[in-house]
Amino acid sequence: MNEDGQWIVLMGLLVAVGLFFLALIINQSVLVGQTTAEGVLEFPKNDIRDLREAVFDYVDTFGGANNLTTGAVRQDIVAISLERKNAVVNFSVESQVEVSGHYLHPVTIHYYNGVTEYNENVYY
């Protein structure tokens, strides 16, 4: 009886099972890398920068004033963020306080687009 053929079949089965597990591991590593890259791409860094710029322009123009014009501009910023960026935005500007010899407005910015939530308290 020649049993060499059984060893060949057994080694072929072991190689096939090994390749299956190797393919499974490689497939999982690709998925993990892809979701990590998607998380980085989904972070709205430029949207947040644009919002900060609009809020700081608002502070430069109106300061801590609270009248009908400032309320309309504030509502425009909120509405444009919701319409164009699908983000819920809220910000508040308080009256000036002295910080290290400079008079600055405390500004609170809230940004939420369903994935990323960003909150900032800054003196400007």
C-alpha positions as CSV (number, residue, x, y, z in Angstrom):
1,M,0.0,0.0,0.0
2,N,1.3,3.4,-1.0
3,E,0.2,6.2,1.5
4,D,2.1,9.1,-0.2
5,G,-1.0,10.3,-1.8
6,Q,-2.7,10.8,1.5
7,W,0.0,13.1,2.7
8,I,-0.3,15.2,-0.4
9,V,-4.0,15.6,0.1
10,L,-3.6,16.3,3.8
11,M,-0.9,19.0,3.1
12,G,-3.1,20.5,0.4
13,L,-6.0,20.8,2.9
14,L,-3.7,22.4,5.5
15,V,-2.5,24.9,2.9
16,A,-6.1,25.7,1.8
17,V,-7.2,26.3,5.4
18,G,-4.1,28.5,6.1
19,L,-4.8,30.6,3.0
20,F,-8.4,30.9,4.1
21,F,-7.4,32.3,7.5
22,L,-4.8,34.5,6.0
23,A,-7.4,36.0,3.6
24,L,-9.7,36.5,6.5
25,I,-7.1,38.4,8.5
26,I,-6.1,40.6,5.5
27,N,-9.8,41.4,4.7
28,Q,-10.3,42.5,8.3
29,S,-7.2,44.7,8.3
30,V,-8.4,46.4,5.1
31,L,-11.8,47.1,6.7
32,V,-10.2,48.6,9.9
33,G,-7.9,50.8,7.8
34,Q,-10.8,51.9,5.6
35,T,-13.0,52.9,8.6
36,T,-10.1,54.8,10.2
37,A,-9.6,56.7,7.0
38,E,-13.3,57.4,6.7
39,G,-13.3,58.8,10.2
40,V,-10.5,61.2,9.3
41,L,-12.2,62.3,6.1
42,E,-15.5,62.8,7.8
43,F,-14.1,65.3,10.4
44,P,-15.4,68.7,9.2
45,K,-12.2,70.7,9.9
46,N,-12.8,73.2,7.1
47,D,-16.5,73.6,8.1
48,I,-15.5,74.4,11.6
49,R,-12.9,76.8,10.4
50,D,-15.4,78.6,8.2
51,L,-17.9,78.8,11.1
52,R,-15.2,80.2,13.4
53,E,-14.3,82.8,10.8
54,A,-18.0,83.8,10.4
55,V,-18.4,84.1,14.1
56,F,-15.2,86.1,14.6
57,D,-16.3,88.5,11.7
58,Y,-19.6,88.9,13.5
59,V,-17.7,89.8,16.7
60,D,-15.5,92.3,14.8
61,T,-18.6,93.9,13.3
62,F,-21.1,93.9,16.1
63,G,-19.1,93.0,19.3
64,G,-21.4,92.2,22.2
65,A,-24.3,94.4,20.9
66,N,-27.8,92.9,21.1
67,N,-30.3,94.4,18.7
68,L,-32.5,93.4,15.8
69,T,-29.6,93.6,13.2
70,T,-27.4,91.3,15.3
71,G,-30.2,88.9,15.9
72,A,-30.9,88.7,12.1
73,V,-27.2,88.1,11.3
74,R,-27.0,85.5,14.0
75,Q,-30.0,83.7,12.6
76,D,-28.5,83.9,9.1
77,I,-25.3,82.2,10.2
78,V,-27.3,79.5,11.9
79,A,-29.6,79.0,8.9
80,I,-26.8,78.9,6.4
81,S,-24.9,76.3,8.4
82,L,-27.9,74.1,8.6
83,E,-28.8,74.5,4.9
84,R,-25.3,74.2,3.4
85,K,-23.4,72.0,5.9
86,N,-26.3,70.1,7.5
87,A,-24.9,71.2,10.9
88,V,-26.7,72.6,13.9
89,V,-24.8,75.7,15.0
90,N,-25.2,77.9,18.0
91,F,-23.0,80.6,19.3
92,S,-23.1,83.4,21.9
93,V,-21.0,86.5,22.4
94,E,-20.8,88.1,25.8
95,S,-19.9,91.6,26.7
96,Q,-16.2,92.5,26.9
97,V,-14.1,91.5,29.9
98,E,-10.5,92.4,30.7
99,V,-8.0,89.5,30.0
100,S,-4.3,90.3,30.6
101,G,-4.8,94.0,30.0
102,H,-6.9,93.5,26.8
103,Y,-10.7,93.8,26.5
104,L,-12.0,90.6,24.8
105,H,-15.4,89.1,24.1
106,P,-16.0,85.6,25.6
107,V,-17.4,83.6,22.6
108,T,-19.0,80.2,22.9
109,I,-19.4,78.1,19.7
110,H,-21.3,74.9,19.4
111,Y,-21.2,72.8,16.2
112,Y,-22.9,69.4,15.6
113,N,-23.5,67.7,12.2
114,G,-24.8,64.3,13.4
115,V,-21.3,62.7,13.5
116,T,-19.0,65.4,15.0
117,E,-19.7,67.5,18.0
118,Y,-17.5,70.5,18.5
119,N,-17.7,73.0,21.5
120,E,-15.3,75.9,22.0
121,N,-15.0,78.7,24.5
122,V,-12.6,81.4,23.4
123,Y,-11.9,85.0,24.1
124,Y,-11.8,87.1,21.0
